């Protein structure tokens, strides 16, 4: 929370916000990035209400927020250039906070919860073609002249594409996870645990990295190390992907996370079951996974339009 926002929010509201954020982290298992996003969104909302009403709003005043207040806040956000997607996220944060606050303080948060989220077109995942995904893995190996670092980078991107891991999940593996078993138990967003099969290519890539890595494997230490032996920074993975895609002439959407999308899309194209893919990805909702059906349909229509004989 910025110093400006802090000064514009009453002490009672600051305490309530902090208590809520701590509960999200301790009880809900929310990631640090998620907690920080909630903090920014809700503190911005509370600061607006202070400015809108001309004085810091206590908990009692928050319980009295009206539909007109909500409209004014959303109009203000629009006026500062906030897009529909970002505004929908901010509103979701505010609603989540209000559900908790209303239950704690005993009021009815109807005006807040009834506020409609702005409509926006969801961005579809941008997967790589199968040959492009393979080319990326091969090209990543060429980005370093140090054998063990090249092997490390290949192992990471192979896990992203071969197992559908998030980059944070791959870099969260420790020495106790190696050698990689046929299946891994991965703890993803919100502390949700899932079982992920590990393909032979990923196990082989990690084994080769471990044979070459000069740093000793320790059970409690990160599996993937930086040059000096510390935890590998995800920015280095993003950098090596950027170098590889530049060499291959791939678009900027060919990111480490795109490899996870590619994993899901290629499974679906091969006839994979949507529910099974949901479990493999660790999506809490099937609707998130269903975005890949749109990708598959888009691919199908592209092939249709290219191949169908036109009169």
Buried (B, 14 or more C-beta within 10 A) or exposed (E): BEEEBEEBBBEBBBEBBEEBBEEBBEEEBBBEEBBEBBBBBBBBBBBBBBEBBEEBBEBEBBBEBEEEBBEBBBEBBEEEEBEEEBBBBBBEBBBBBBBBBBEEEEBEBEBBEEBEBBEEEEEBBBBBEBEBBEBBBEBBBBBBEEBBBBBBBBBBBBBBBBBBBBBEBBBBBBBEBBEBEEEBEBEBBEEEEBEBEBBEBBBBBBBBBBEBBEBEBEEEBBBBBBBEEEBBEBEBBBEBBBBBBEBBEBEEBBBBBBBBBBBBBBBBBEEBEBEEBBBBBBBEEEEEBEBBEEBBEEBEEEEEEEEEEEE
